[in-house]
């Protein structure tokens, strides 16, 4: 997974998105935040670099 504007450092900020209605900035797509759907973050995603 590649995060936009993050050069491998710690503490990078990334846009969040709703997996049910994803809206991410250009060049990024909505990817699930947590792989465990039992968590309360099941509908939360991160805007990551597509590809």
C-alpha positions in Angstrom: 0.0 0.0 0.0 1.4 3.4 -1.0 0.3 6.5 0.8 0.3 9.8 -1.0 3.0 12.4 0.0 4.5 10.0 2.5 8.2 9.3 2.0 8.5 6.3 4.4 8.6 8.5 7.5 6.5 8.0 10.6 3.4 10.1 11.4 2.2 10.6 7.8 -1.3 12.0 7.4 -3.7 10.4 4.9 -7.3 11.1 3.9 -10.0 8.8 5.3 -12.9 7.6 3.2 -16.2 5.8 3.6 -16.1 2.4 1.8 -19.8 2.6 1.1 -19.5 6.0 -0.7 -15.8 6.5 -1.4 -14.5 9.9 -2.3 -10.8 10.3 -2.6 -8.5 13.0 -4.1 -7.3 12.4 -7.7 -4.9 9.5 -8.2 -5.9 7.7 -5.0 -8.6 5.1 -4.2 -10.4 4.0 -1.1 -8.8 0.9 0.6 -10.1 -0.8 3.8 -8.4 0.5 7.0 -8.9 -2.7 9.0 -8.9 -6.3 7.7 -11.0 -7.4 10.7 -14.6 -6.5 9.8 -15.8 -7.1 13.4 -14.0 -3.8 14.4 -16.0 -0.6 14.5 -13.9 0.6 11.6 -15.5 -1.8 9.0 -16.7 1.1 6.8 -13.6 3.2 7.1 -11.0 3.3 4.4 -7.7 5.2 3.6 -7.1 7.1 0.4 -4.1 5.3 -1.1 -2.2 5.6 -4.3 -3.9 3.5 -6.9 -1.9 0.8 -8.6 
